[in-house]
Amino acid sequence: MKIKVCGLRDEKNIRLLLEAVLPDYLGFIFYEPSPRYAGEMLNVSFLQRIRGSFKKTGVIVDASLSTAELISSKYGLDALQLHGNESADFCASLGSLGVEIIKTFQLSESFDFHVLEDYALVCDYFLFDTRGEQPGGNGVQFNWELLEKYQMSVPFFLSGGIDGQDAESIAQIRHPALRGVDVNSRFEQRPGLKDVRKIKRFTNHLNEYLHADRDI
């Protein structure tokens, strides 16, 4: 189960996170209205320098192709997470840059899973989040039973209001395409500053539950 920590921007906080947890994905938000907007608070040279098994991921919302390319190049990103109304053609254009493409979809009871078909060949992952007032970071969960309606093979991240108490419930999800969880607002001391100890406890518990399930 991959772990993606989103909404990072403080260098010291990122260093502590890498030492304690080593997530698979580090998420940086490049959407100005977000309270976790990385902007000038993110040390460009630091982000360019850090290397590891993790993937540096830029979160954008309905940005232009040129803006997305600039962000990817400037910060040395490995992946782009598209959190707006980006088309499948737009995803394909970004994929030609050599970065991983994660496309977010906000789920609700009325969501039509057929809209995902056009994205299947141009996205590496889907990310299923909760429909809310903001493009993301609303801190609210959707009904996870909706995942049963997803029948495609494109792997996905589970997002939306995940908290430290959800490790066991997530480990019990049997969907074959579930590959990771995206944690954000429920693991913060304040917007943009993560509670590293809480993230470590969550990841440890999730792994314990997953391993226990395999041993049954």
C-alpha positions as CSV (number, residue, x, y, z in Angstrom):
1,M,0.0,0.0,0.0
2,K,1.6,3.3,-1.1
3,I,1.5,6.3,1.1
4,K,1.2,9.8,-0.3
5,V,1.5,12.8,2.0
6,C,0.0,15.9,0.4
7,G,0.1,19.6,1.3
8,L,3.8,19.8,2.2
9,R,5.9,23.0,2.0
10,D,8.1,23.4,5.1
11,E,11.7,22.1,4.5
12,K,12.3,21.0,8.1
13,N,8.9,19.3,8.3
14,I,9.7,17.4,5.0
15,R,13.1,16.3,6.4
16,L,11.5,15.0,9.6
17,L,8.9,13.2,7.5
18,L,11.5,11.5,5.3
19,E,13.5,10.4,8.3
20,A,10.5,9.0,10.2
21,V,8.2,7.6,7.5
22,L,9.7,7.8,4.0
23,P,6.4,8.1,2.1
24,D,6.1,6.9,-1.5
25,Y,4.8,10.2,-2.7
26,L,5.4,13.8,-1.5
27,G,2.7,16.2,-2.6
28,F,3.1,19.9,-3.1
29,I,0.1,22.1,-3.9
30,F,0.4,24.7,-6.6
31,Y,-3.1,26.1,-6.4
32,E,-3.1,29.6,-4.9
33,P,-6.5,29.5,-3.2
34,S,-5.4,26.5,-1.1
35,P,-4.3,27.2,2.5
36,R,-1.5,24.7,1.7
37,Y,-0.3,26.5,-1.4
38,A,3.4,25.9,-1.7
39,G,4.3,29.0,-3.5
40,E,7.4,30.9,-2.4
41,M,7.4,29.0,0.9
42,L,8.8,26.0,-0.8
43,N,12.6,25.9,-1.1
44,V,13.2,25.2,-4.8
45,S,16.9,24.2,-4.5
46,F,16.0,21.9,-1.6
47,L,13.3,20.2,-3.6
48,Q,15.5,19.8,-6.6
49,R,18.3,18.2,-4.5
50,I,16.4,15.6,-2.5
51,R,16.5,12.2,-4.0
52,G,15.0,8.9,-2.9
53,S,12.5,6.2,-3.6
54,F,9.7,8.7,-3.2
55,K,8.1,10.6,-6.0
56,K,7.8,14.4,-5.8
57,T,4.3,15.3,-6.9
58,G,2.9,18.6,-7.9
59,V,-0.8,19.2,-7.5
60,I,-2.4,21.6,-10.0
61,V,-5.9,22.7,-10.7
62,D,-7.0,23.6,-14.2
63,A,-3.5,25.1,-15.0
64,S,-2.4,25.7,-18.5
65,L,-0.1,23.3,-20.2
66,S,2.8,25.8,-20.1
67,T,2.3,26.5,-16.4
68,A,2.2,22.8,-15.6
69,E,5.4,22.3,-17.7
70,L,7.1,25.2,-15.8
71,I,6.2,23.8,-12.4
72,S,7.3,20.3,-13.3
73,S,10.7,21.6,-14.6
74,K,11.3,24.2,-11.9
75,Y,10.8,21.8,-8.9
76,G,12.2,18.7,-10.5
77,L,8.9,16.8,-10.1
78,D,8.3,13.1,-10.8
79,A,4.5,13.2,-11.0
80,L,1.7,15.6,-11.6
81,Q,-1.7,15.3,-9.8
82,L,-4.5,17.0,-11.8
83,H,-7.2,18.1,-9.4
84,G,-9.5,20.0,-11.7
85,N,-11.5,19.5,-14.9
86,E,-8.6,18.5,-17.0
87,S,-9.4,16.6,-20.2
88,A,-7.9,13.2,-21.2
89,D,-6.1,15.0,-24.0
90,F,-4.5,17.4,-21.5
91,C,-3.4,14.4,-19.4
92,A,-1.8,12.8,-22.5
93,S,0.1,16.0,-23.3
94,L,1.5,16.2,-19.7
95,G,2.4,12.5,-19.9
96,S,4.6,13.2,-22.8
97,L,6.9,15.2,-20.4
98,G,7.9,11.9,-18.8
99,V,6.1,12.5,-15.5
100,E,3.6,10.2,-13.8
101,I,0.0,11.4,-14.2
102,I,-2.4,11.1,-11.3
103,K,-6.0,12.3,-12.2
104,T,-8.3,13.1,-9.4
105,F,-12.1,12.5,-9.5
106,Q,-14.5,13.6,-6.7
107,L,-16.9,10.9,-5.9
108,S,-20.5,11.2,-4.9
109,E,-23.6,9.0,-5.1
110,S,-24.3,10.4,-8.6
111,F,-20.8,10.0,-10.0
112,D,-20.7,8.3,-13.4
113,F,-17.8,6.0,-13.5
114,H,-18.0,5.8,-17.3
115,V,-16.3,9.2,-17.5
116,L,-13.1,7.4,-16.5
117,E,-12.9,5.4,-19.7
118,D,-11.3,8.2,-21.7
119,Y,-8.6,8.6,-19.1
120,A,-7.6,4.9,-18.8
121,L,-4.8,5.0,-21.3
122,V,-3.3,8.4,-20.4
123,C,-3.2,8.2,-16.6
124,D,-0.9,6.1,-14.4
125,Y,-3.2,6.4,-11.4
126,F,-6.6,7.8,-10.5
127,L,-7.2,9.4,-7.1
128,F,-10.7,9.2,-5.7
129,D,-11.6,12.1,-3.4
130,T,-14.7,13.6,-1.8
131,R,-16.8,16.1,-3.6
132,G,-16.8,19.3,-1.7
133,E,-16.6,23.1,-1.9
134,Q,-12.8,23.0,-2.5
135,P,-11.0,21.0,-5.2
136,G,-9.4,19.0,-2.3
137,G,-8.4,19.1,1.3
138,N,-12.0,19.3,2.5
139,G,-11.3,16.8,5.3
140,V,-14.5,14.8,4.6
141,Q,-14.8,11.1,3.6
142,F,-17.1,9.8,0.8
143,N,-18.9,6.5,1.0
144,W,-16.2,4.0,0.4
145,E,-18.8,1.5,-0.8
146,L,-18.9,3.5,-4.0
147,L,-15.6,1.9,-4.9
148,E,-17.4,-1.3,-5.7
149,K,-18.8,0.4,-8.8
150,Y,-15.2,1.0,-10.1
151,Q,-14.5,-1.9,-12.5
152,M,-11.4,-0.7,-14.4
153,S,-7.8,-1.8,-13.9
154,V,-6.2,1.6,-13.6
155,P,-4.8,1.6,-10.0
156,F,-6.1,4.3,-7.6
157,F,-5.3,6.2,-4.5
158,L,-8.0,6.6,-1.8
159,S,-8.3,10.1,-0.5
160,G,-10.7,12.4,1.3
161,G,-10.7,13.0,5.1
162,I,-8.6,9.9,5.9
163,D,-7.7,10.0,9.6
164,G,-5.4,8.2,11.9
165,Q,-8.2,5.9,13.1
166,D,-8.9,4.6,9.6
167,A,-6.0,2.2,9.1
168,E,-7.9,-0.9,10.0
169,S,-10.9,0.0,7.7
170,I,-8.6,0.8,4.8
171,A,-6.8,-2.5,5.2
172,Q,-10.2,-4.3,4.9
173,I,-11.0,-2.8,1.5
174,R,-10.7,-5.6,-1.0
175,H,-10.7,-3.7,-4.2
176,P,-7.9,-5.1,-6.5
177,A,-7.1,-1.7,-8.0
178,L,-6.5,0.0,-4.6
179,R,-2.8,0.9,-4.5
180,G,-2.4,3.6,-2.0
181,V,-3.8,6.2,0.4
182,D,-3.4,10.0,0.2
183,V,-3.3,11.8,3.6
184,N,-3.5,15.5,4.1
185,S,-5.7,17.7,6.3
186,R,-6.4,15.3,9.2
187,F,-2.6,14.9,9.8
188,E,-1.7,18.5,10.4
189,Q,-0.6,20.8,13.2
190,R,-1.7,23.6,10.9
191,P,-2.2,23.9,7.1
192,G,1.0,22.9,5.4
193,L,2.7,21.6,8.5
194,K,2.3,17.8,9.0
195,D,2.1,16.0,12.3
196,V,4.9,13.5,11.6
197,R,4.3,11.3,14.6
198,K,0.6,10.9,13.7
199,I,1.6,9.9,10.1
200,K,4.1,7.4,11.4
201,R,1.5,5.8,13.7
202,F,-1.0,5.6,10.9
203,T,1.5,4.0,8.5
204,N,2.7,1.5,11.1
205,H,-0.9,0.5,12.0
206,L,-1.9,0.2,8.3
207,N,1.1,-2.1,7.6
208,E,0.3,-4.2,10.7
209,Y,-3.3,-4.7,9.6
210,L,-2.3,-5.5,6.1
211,H,0.3,-8.1,7.2
212,A,-2.2,-9.6,9.7
213,D,-4.7,-9.9,6.9
214,R,-2.2,-11.8,4.7
215,D,-1.4,-14.2,7.5
216,I,-5.0,-15.2,8.0
